[in-house]
Amino acid sequence: ARTGSVAQLIADWEDEVMPGHAEHTQTDEKARGKVIAAAFADYLCAEVETPDCATFLQQYRTKPRTHNAYRAQLRE
């Protein structure tokens, strides 16, 4: 498990994984990454648990595509 901040994990992921994605996809992923980092700003990576992610995703329940995009990015 990672011990750093969620924001740092997202930044590392953007540096390591995103370059292999299409430009438009990268734009969307960066925007979602900012939202996720803000939502989990008070957490270290090791502290984030499934119920925390479920609570975060509840705000997108009425938007299935958005919900699934955030869920997929959280899994990454």
C-alpha positions, 0 to 999 in steps of 0.5 A, a space after each residue: 500500500 502507498 503511504 503518500 497522499 492521494 494527490 501524489 499518487 494521482 500525479 505519479 499515475 499521470 506521469 507513468 500511465 497517461 502518456 500512453 493514452 489518447 490526448 482527449 482521454 488524457 484531458 478527461 483523466 486530468 480533470 477527473 484526477 483533480 476532482 478525486 484529489 480534492 475529494 480525498 485531500 485529507 487521506 493518505 493512500 493507505 487510508 482510503 477504503 471501499 466505503 470512502 470510494 462508494 460515498 464519493 461515487 454517490 454524487 454521480 449516481 444519476 449520471 451513469 457514464 460519469 459514475 463509471 468513468 470515476 469508478 474506473 479511474 479510482 480503480 487505476 
